[in-house]
């Protein structure tokens, strides 16, 4: 055998060994020939295997369609390339389920969004058939430009334990901590279309591959974390400076608003949830407002809350004793549909997430939850006195403390005669007892410089 042939054989063997090593741990989910290992769920959109691609096509008068893996996956790293029509919506389901005892088999579970629209939420995480948006790109606006319209995009999902993270074209998009579903199928969605929209638009997927063993998570990116696990602080949240303002198990760090000990009655701590109890008609109220022992100035405050029907409460900040009354700016917590206070005030400034009786919050559909569902509230107070109210991942109000507009709105409010209202340099944080049953959990704070 001559030396040239030996060299050629050596190179071929080396290339083959290198290819095997470079693909170590990856398993292809599409065989390049047919749709073996996949099944159609939901609607009647069409899917076909064509060369190295799976092609999904929209069909009129049918609900969301899903080409689902027959196998279920728990912890994994998934990569896929996709090219979607610029006017269609789609997504990749993961850890998803379809069971006869849940809405007649409706597909439900996590979805990594494909959104070529001007909204640009591609890579966000939506909970299909359950809770709706969990992580939208208003929380990470820098990632809105990651998706390329009319071009191939590379999607990556890392699901390891309660951690769910997504990337679009190498850009970190979402970081979600959630423990609702630990295992389920993977599916390629073709979204339902309205009757006014032409059918036949397509999305193409290729290079669909997964790792399930010896998983090595990517280094954490410094982006916003949505944490749905009760009173949990993820490693990244801790690194970013968050801490629990309520520890989830005791009254430590909190007192009655009047400065006495934490109320012996009227508030309940159970299973990691802090709840104010409903007053009994005809009996003396037992609880009362509670406040932090410490005062704060600039911070980001996250809190989960859940309303009962007709309930009214609030979270107040910059709280202090003003003229003998414990007062502060209030993030309104209210059942807008069933409490009369929603119809009072000016232009809706007593509705959910508003600055109570001063400025109204926007009513954005994605931010609204039904009574009995958990909401994620957030208040950002910047060192320059800019303040934001967020509700379920959407900024619904922004204002500047001390500005002419702010002071003018106070002058039209019930606080107009209170000297110094809303202008303190620092103050306590208060949870309101309004005599209605309301639940709180996962109260976290990050102080800002």
TINURO-262935 format. One record per residue (C-alpha): residue number from 1; x, y, z. Coordinates in nm, 2 decimals, always signed. Example, Ala and Ser with C-alpha at 12.3 -4.5 7.8 and 13.67 -1.06 7.14 Angstrom:
# residues 2
> 1; +1.23; -0.45; +0.78
> 2; +1.37; -0.11; +0.71
//
This chain:
# residues 449
> 1; +0.00; +0.00; +0.00
> 2; +0.15; +0.33; -0.11
> 3; +0.21; +0.62; +0.13
> 4; -0.06; +0.84; -0.04
> 5; -0.33; +0.58; +0.02
> 6; -0.23; +0.53; +0.38
> 7; -0.24; +0.90; +0.44
> 8; -0.59; +0.92; +0.28
> 9; -0.72; +0.64; +0.49
> 10; -0.57; +0.80; +0.81
> 11; -0.75; +1.13; +0.72
> 12; -1.08; +0.96; +0.66
> 13; -1.06; +0.77; +0.99
> 14; -0.96; +1.09; +1.17
> 15; -1.25; +1.29; +1.02
> 16; -1.49; +1.01; +1.12
> 17; -1.36; +1.00; +1.48
> 18; -1.38; +1.38; +1.50
> 19; -1.74; +1.38; +1.37
> 20; -1.84; +1.12; +1.63
> 21; -1.68; +1.31; +1.91
> 22; -1.83; +1.65; +1.80
> 23; -2.18; +1.49; +1.79
> 24; -2.13; +1.31; +2.12
> 25; -2.45; +1.31; +2.32
> 26; -2.67; +1.45; +2.05
> 27; -2.97; +1.25; +1.92
> 28; -3.16; +1.35; +1.61
> 29; -3.53; +1.36; +1.65
> 30; -3.60; +1.36; +1.28
> 31; -3.48; +1.07; +1.07
> 32; -3.47; +1.27; +0.74
> 33; -3.72; +1.04; +0.57
> 34; -4.06; +1.03; +0.74
> 35; -4.25; +1.13; +1.05
> 36; -4.17; +0.81; +1.24
> 37; -4.16; +0.89; +1.62
> 38; -4.41; +1.18; +1.58
> 39; -4.79; +1.21; +1.61
> 40; -5.04; +1.48; +1.53
> 41; -5.24; +1.63; +1.81
> 42; -5.50; +1.91; +1.83
> 43; -5.59; +2.06; +1.49
> 44; -5.56; +1.95; +1.13
> 45; -5.27; +2.16; +1.00
> 46; -5.06; +1.95; +0.77
> 47; -4.70; +1.83; +0.84
> 48; -4.47; +1.66; +0.58
> 49; -4.12; +1.53; +0.58
> 50; -3.93; +1.67; +0.29
> 51; -3.56; +1.60; +0.26
> 52; -3.38; +1.73; +0.57
> 53; -3.69; +1.94; +0.68
> 54; -4.02; +1.90; +0.85
> 55; -4.27; +2.15; +0.70
> 56; -4.59; +2.26; +0.87
> 57; -4.87; +2.44; +0.68
> 58; -5.16; +2.64; +0.81
> 59; -5.52; +2.52; +0.75
> 60; -5.83; +2.72; +0.80
> 61; -6.11; +2.64; +1.05
> 62; -5.90; +2.42; +1.28
> 63; -5.75; +2.48; +1.63
> 64; -5.38; +2.49; +1.71
> 65; -5.20; +2.18; +1.57
> 66; -4.90; +2.00; +1.71
> 67; -4.66; +1.74; +1.57
> 68; -4.56; +1.58; +1.90
> 69; -4.28; +1.34; +1.98
> 70; -4.40; +1.00; +2.09
> 71; -4.14; +1.00; +2.36
> 72; -4.14; +1.22; +2.66
> 73; -3.84; +1.41; +2.79
> 74; -3.76; +1.56; +3.14
> 75; -3.41; +1.72; +3.16
> 76; -3.26; +1.79; +2.82
> 77; -3.10; +2.04; +2.59
> 78; -3.28; +2.09; +2.26
> 79; -3.16; +2.26; +1.94
> 80; -3.36; +2.32; +1.62
> 81; -3.33; +2.55; +1.32
> 82; -3.65; +2.70; +1.19
> 83; -3.78; +2.93; +0.91
> 84; -4.13; +3.07; +0.95
> 85; -4.35; +3.28; +0.72
> 86; -4.32; +3.64; +0.84
> 87; -4.70; +3.66; +0.90
> 88; -4.76; +3.34; +1.10
> 89; -4.72; +3.26; +1.47
> 90; -4.58; +2.93; +1.59
> 91; -4.39; +2.77; +1.88
> 92; -4.20; +2.47; +2.01
> 93; -4.38; +2.28; +2.29
> 94; -4.17; +2.11; +2.55
> 95; -4.25; +1.92; +2.88
> 96; -4.60; +1.92; +2.74
> 97; -4.90; +1.69; +2.79
> 98; -5.22; +1.58; +2.63
> 99; -5.45; +1.39; +2.86
> 100; -5.81; +1.29; +2.83
> 101; -5.90; +1.42; +3.18
> 102; -5.77; +1.77; +3.09
> 103; -6.00; +1.97; +2.86
> 104; -6.06; +1.67; +2.64
> 105; -5.70; +1.61; +2.56
> 106; -5.60; +1.97; +2.49
> 107; -5.22; +2.01; +2.45
> 108; -5.09; +2.20; +2.75
> 109; -4.74; +2.29; +2.87
> 110; -4.44; +2.51; +2.80
> 111; -4.39; +2.67; +2.46
> 112; -4.09; +2.86; +2.32
> 113; -4.25; +3.13; +2.12
> 114; -4.19; +3.20; +1.74
> 115; -4.32; +3.55; +1.69
> 116; -4.21; +3.74; +1.37
> 117; -4.46; +4.02; +1.44
> 118; -4.37; +4.37; +1.56
> 119; -4.43; +4.26; +1.92
> 120; -4.11; +4.05; +1.88
> 121; -4.15; +3.80; +2.16
> 122; -3.96; +3.52; +1.99
> 123; -3.79; +3.30; +2.25
> 124; -4.03; +3.39; +2.53
> 125; -4.20; +3.11; +2.73
> 126; -4.58; +3.07; +2.70
> 127; -4.78; +2.81; +2.90
> 128; -5.01; +2.67; +2.63
> 129; -5.35; +2.58; +2.76
> 130; -5.28; +2.68; +3.12
> 131; -5.14; +3.00; +3.27
> 132; -5.06; +3.20; +2.95
> 133; -4.74; +3.41; +2.93
> 134; -4.47; +3.32; +3.19
> 135; -4.18; +3.51; +3.03
> 136; -4.23; +3.77; +2.77
> 137; -3.97; +3.99; +2.61
> 138; -4.08; +4.31; +2.78
> 139; -3.87; +4.16; +3.06
> 140; -3.57; +4.13; +2.83
> 141; -3.61; +4.39; +2.55
> 142; -3.25; +4.35; +2.44
> 143; -3.34; +4.01; +2.30
> 144; -3.62; +4.13; +2.08
> 145; -3.38; +4.17; +1.79
> 146; -3.24; +3.82; +1.81
> 147; -3.50; +3.67; +1.58
> 148; -3.43; +3.71; +1.20
> 149; -3.74; +3.75; +0.98
> 150; -3.74; +3.56; +0.65
> 151; -3.43; +3.37; +0.75
> 152; -3.33; +3.06; +0.94
> 153; -3.31; +3.09; +1.32
> 154; -3.14; +2.86; +1.57
> 155; -3.34; +2.79; +1.88
> 156; -3.20; +2.64; +2.20
> 157; -3.39; +2.52; +2.51
> 158; -3.22; +2.40; +2.83
> 159; -3.45; +2.23; +3.08
> 160; -3.26; +2.11; +3.38
> 161; -3.46; +2.06; +3.70
> 162; -3.67; +2.36; +3.76
> 163; -3.46; +2.58; +3.54
> 164; -3.59; +2.66; +3.19
> 165; -3.37; +2.88; +2.97
> 166; -3.40; +2.97; +2.60
> 167; -3.17; +3.12; +2.33
> 168; -3.24; +3.26; +1.98
> 169; -2.94; +3.26; +1.75
> 170; -2.71; +3.25; +2.05
> 171; -2.88; +3.54; +2.23
> 172; -3.01; +3.45; +2.58
> 173; -3.38; +3.53; +2.59
> 174; -3.57; +3.37; +2.88
> 175; -3.48; +3.25; +3.22
> 176; -3.77; +3.08; +3.40
> 177; -3.78; +2.88; +3.73
> 178; -4.09; +2.67; +3.75
> 179; -4.19; +2.33; +3.89
> 180; -4.54; +2.27; +3.74
> 181; -4.44; +2.00; +3.49
> 182; -4.12; +1.80; +3.50
> 183; -4.16; +1.58; +3.19
> 184; -4.35; +1.57; +2.87
> 185; -4.34; +1.56; +2.49
> 186; -4.18; +1.80; +2.24
> 187; -4.40; +1.93; +1.97
> 188; -4.38; +2.16; +1.67
> 189; -4.68; +2.40; +1.66
> 190; -4.87; +2.54; +1.37
> 191; -5.10; +2.80; +1.52
> 192; -5.47; +2.83; +1.43
> 193; -5.55; +3.11; +1.19
> 194; -5.86; +3.34; +1.17
> 195; -6.10; +3.29; +0.88
> 196; -5.99; +3.62; +0.73
> 197; -5.63; +3.49; +0.69
> 198; -5.53; +3.29; +0.39
> 199; -5.42; +2.93; +0.46
> 200; -5.11; +2.77; +0.32
> 201; -4.84; +2.97; +0.51
> 202; -4.55; +2.75; +0.62
> 203; -4.29; +2.69; +0.88
> 204; -3.99; +2.47; +0.82
> 205; -3.78; +2.29; +1.09
> 206; -3.45; +2.12; +1.04
> 207; -3.15; +1.99; +1.24
> 208; -3.37; +1.89; +1.54
> 209; -3.15; +1.73; +1.80
> 210; -3.15; +1.67; +2.17
> 211; -2.92; +1.58; +2.46
> 212; -3.05; +1.40; +2.76
> 213; -2.74; +1.27; +2.94
> 214; -2.44; +1.44; +3.10
> 215; -2.60; +1.78; +3.05
> 216; -2.38; +2.08; +3.09
> 217; -2.58; +2.40; +3.13
> 218; -2.46; +2.72; +2.96
> 219; -2.30; +2.99; +3.18
> 220; -2.58; +3.21; +3.33
> 221; -2.66; +3.53; +3.14
> 222; -2.74; +3.84; +3.35
> 223; -3.10; +3.87; +3.24
> 224; -3.43; +3.90; +3.43
> 225; -3.54; +3.58; +3.61
> 226; -3.90; +3.49; +3.64
> 227; -3.93; +3.25; +3.94
> 228; -4.26; +3.07; +3.99
> 229; -4.15; +2.85; +4.27
> 230; -4.28; +2.97; +4.61
> 231; -4.04; +3.17; +4.81
> 232; -3.75; +3.04; +4.61
> 233; -3.43; +3.24; +4.53
> 234; -3.24; +3.10; +4.23
> 235; -2.86; +3.12; +4.22
> 236; -2.88; +3.40; +3.96
> 237; -3.13; +3.60; +4.16
> 238; -2.90; +3.58; +4.46
> 239; -2.61; +3.69; +4.24
> 240; -2.82; +3.98; +4.11
> 241; -2.88; +4.10; +4.47
> 242; -3.23; +3.98; +4.55
> 243; -3.33; +3.86; +4.89
> 244; -3.65; +3.75; +5.05
> 245; -3.83; +4.04; +5.22
> 246; -4.06; +3.78; +5.38
> 247; -3.89; +3.45; +5.47
> 248; -4.20; +3.24; +5.39
> 249; -4.23; +3.09; +5.74
> 250; -4.23; +3.36; +6.02
> 251; -4.31; +3.72; +6.10
> 252; -3.94; +3.81; +6.12
> 253; -3.88; +4.16; +5.98
> 254; -4.24; +4.27; +5.99
> 255; -4.46; +4.44; +6.25
> 256; -4.81; +4.59; +6.28
> 257; -4.83; +4.92; +6.10
> 258; -4.88; +5.11; +6.42
> 259; -4.54; +4.99; +6.55
> 260; -4.67; +4.72; +6.78
> 261; -4.60; +4.34; +6.75
> 262; -4.71; +4.15; +6.44
> 263; -5.09; +4.10; +6.47
> 264; -5.18; +3.78; +6.67
> 265; -5.49; +3.74; +6.46
> 266; -5.61; +3.84; +6.12
> 267; -5.30; +3.71; +5.93
> 268; -5.21; +3.35; +5.86
> 269; -4.88; +3.19; +5.76
> 270; -4.94; +2.84; +5.61
> 271; -4.75; +2.64; +5.34
> 272; -4.53; +2.93; +5.25
> 273; -4.82; +3.17; +5.20
> 274; -4.90; +3.48; +5.39
> 275; -5.27; +3.56; +5.39
> 276; -5.49; +3.83; +5.53
> 277; -5.82; +3.68; +5.66
> 278; -6.16; +3.80; +5.57
> 279; -6.34; +4.00; +5.84
> 280; -6.65; +3.84; +6.00
> 281; -6.95; +4.07; +5.96
> 282; -7.06; +4.21; +6.29
> 283; -6.73; +4.13; +6.46
> 284; -6.44; +4.36; +6.54
> 285; -6.16; +4.35; +6.28
> 286; -5.86; +4.15; +6.42
> 287; -5.57; +4.20; +6.19
> 288; -5.46; +4.54; +6.05
> 289; -5.19; +4.65; +5.81
> 290; -4.84; +4.52; +5.85
> 291; -4.51; +4.69; +5.76
> 292; -4.14; +4.61; +5.72
> 293; -3.92; +4.70; +6.01
> 294; -3.67; +4.85; +5.77
> 295; -3.71; +5.15; +5.54
> 296; -3.61; +5.15; +5.17
> 297; -3.54; +5.41; +4.91
> 298; -3.45; +5.27; +4.56
> 299; -3.52; +4.91; +4.49
> 300; -3.69; +4.64; +4.27
> 301; -3.97; +4.47; +4.46
> 302; -4.12; +4.14; +4.34
> 303; -4.43; +3.99; +4.49
> 304; -4.69; +3.73; +4.41
> 305; -5.05; +3.79; +4.51
> 306; -5.39; +3.61; +4.47
> 307; -5.73; +3.76; +4.51
> 308; -6.06; +3.61; +4.61
> 309; -6.38; +3.73; +4.46
> 310; -6.46; +4.09; +4.54
> 311; -6.13; +4.14; +4.74
> 312; -5.95; +4.46; +4.80
> 313; -5.59; +4.51; +4.93
> 314; -5.28; +4.69; +4.84
> 315; -4.90; +4.71; +4.87
> 316; -4.78; +5.05; +4.99
> 317; -4.43; +5.19; +4.97
> 318; -4.26; +5.50; +5.10
> 319; -4.48; +5.45; +5.41
> 320; -4.44; +5.68; +5.71
> 321; -4.64; +5.85; +5.98
> 322; -4.79; +6.16; +5.82
> 323; -5.00; +6.38; +6.05
> 324; -5.08; +6.08; +6.27
> 325; -5.18; +5.84; +5.99
> 326; -4.97; +5.56; +5.84
> 327; -4.97; +5.65; +5.47
> 328; -4.78; +5.57; +5.15
> 329; -4.80; +5.53; +4.78
> 330; -5.01; +5.23; +4.69
> 331; -4.99; +4.96; +4.43
> 332; -5.36; +4.87; +4.41
> 333; -5.46; +4.51; +4.45
> 334; -5.83; +4.47; +4.35
> 335; -6.09; +4.25; +4.19
> 336; -6.18; +4.51; +3.93
> 337; -6.49; +4.32; +3.81
> 338; -6.65; +4.26; +4.15
> 339; -6.54; +4.55; +4.38
> 340; -6.71; +4.89; +4.36
> 341; -6.38; +5.08; +4.42
> 342; -6.28; +5.00; +4.06
> 343; -6.55; +5.24; +3.94
> 344; -6.46; +5.52; +4.17
> 345; -6.17; +5.77; +4.15
> 346; -6.07; +5.94; +3.82
> 347; -6.01; +5.75; +3.49
> 348; -5.96; +5.41; +3.66
> 349; -5.70; +5.52; +3.91
> 350; -5.84; +5.28; +4.17
> 351; -5.82; +4.97; +3.95
> 352; -5.57; +4.68; +3.97
> 353; -5.20; +4.78; +3.97
> 354; -5.28; +5.16; +3.96
> 355; -5.11; +5.41; +4.19
> 356; -5.42; +5.42; +4.41
> 357; -5.64; +5.73; +4.36
> 358; -5.35; +5.91; +4.18
> 359; -5.26; +5.75; +3.84
> 360; -5.43; +5.46; +3.65
> 361; -5.26; +5.15; +3.52
> 362; -5.30; +5.05; +3.16
> 363; -5.53; +4.75; +3.11
> 364; -5.32; +4.53; +2.88
> 365; -5.48; +4.19; +2.82
> 366; -5.16; +3.99; +2.86
> 367; -5.12; +4.13; +3.21
> 368; -5.47; +4.03; +3.34
> 369; -5.54; +3.71; +3.53
> 370; -5.87; +3.57; +3.66
> 371; -5.96; +3.59; +4.03
> 372; -5.81; +3.29; +4.20
> 373; -5.50; +3.28; +3.99
> 374; -5.16; +3.39; +4.11
> 375; -5.03; +3.73; +3.98
> 376; -4.67; +3.85; +3.97
> 377; -4.65; +4.22; +4.07
> 378; -4.33; +4.43; +4.06
> 379; -4.25; +4.78; +4.17
> 380; -3.93; +4.95; +4.05
> 381; -3.82; +5.26; +4.23
> 382; -3.51; +5.41; +4.06
> 383; -3.25; +5.64; +4.24
> 384; -3.38; +5.93; +4.02
> 385; -3.74; +5.88; +4.16
> 386; -3.87; +5.72; +3.84
> 387; -4.12; +5.45; +3.95
> 388; -4.27; +5.16; +3.75
> 389; -4.56; +4.93; +3.83
> 390; -4.55; +4.59; +3.65
> 391; -4.82; +4.32; +3.64
> 392; -4.75; +3.97; +3.52
> 393; -4.45; +4.07; +3.32
> 394; -4.60; +4.39; +3.16
> 395; -4.52; +4.75; +3.26
> 396; -4.86; +4.91; +3.32
> 397; -4.76; +5.24; +3.48
> 398; -4.46; +5.47; +3.49
> 399; -4.43; +5.80; +3.67
> 400; -4.18; +6.04; +3.82
> 401; -4.21; +6.11; +4.19
> 402; -4.19; +6.48; +4.26
> 403; -4.26; +6.59; +3.90
> 404; -4.52; +6.86; +3.82
> 405; -4.76; +6.59; +3.68
> 406; -4.72; +6.38; +3.99
> 407; -4.79; +6.67; +4.22
> 408; -5.09; +6.78; +4.01
> 409; -5.25; +6.44; +4.03
> 410; -5.20; +6.42; +4.41
> 411; -5.37; +6.76; +4.43
> 412; -5.68; +6.59; +4.28
> 413; -5.67; +6.29; +4.51
> 414; -5.79; +6.21; +4.86
> 415; -5.43; +6.28; +4.98
> 416; -5.43; +6.65; +4.86
> 417; -5.43; +6.79; +5.21
> 418; -5.15; +6.55; +5.34
> 419; -4.83; +6.75; +5.37
> 420; -4.54; +6.57; +5.21
> 421; -4.74; +6.28; +5.08
> 422; -4.55; +6.06; +4.83
> 423; -4.22; +6.26; +4.85
> 424; -4.03; +6.10; +5.13
> 425; -3.67; +6.00; +5.06
> 426; -3.73; +5.66; +5.21
> 427; -4.01; +5.46; +5.38
> 428; -4.14; +5.12; +5.49
> 429; -4.32; +4.87; +5.27
> 430; -4.68; +4.78; +5.38
> 431; -4.92; +4.50; +5.31
> 432; -5.28; +4.62; +5.35
> 433; -5.56; +4.45; +5.55
> 434; -5.88; +4.57; +5.39
> 435; -6.09; +4.31; +5.55
> 436; -6.08; +4.08; +5.25
> 437; -5.91; +3.74; +5.19
> 438; -5.59; +3.80; +4.99
> 439; -5.28; +3.58; +4.96
> 440; -4.91; +3.68; +4.92
> 441; -4.59; +3.48; +4.86
> 442; -4.24; +3.52; +4.71
> 443; -4.19; +3.88; +4.83
> 444; -3.84; +3.97; +4.72
> 445; -3.63; +4.29; +4.71
> 446; -3.32; +4.41; +4.54
> 447; -3.19; +4.74; +4.65
> 448; -3.06; +4.97; +4.38
> 449; -2.76; +5.20; +4.40
//
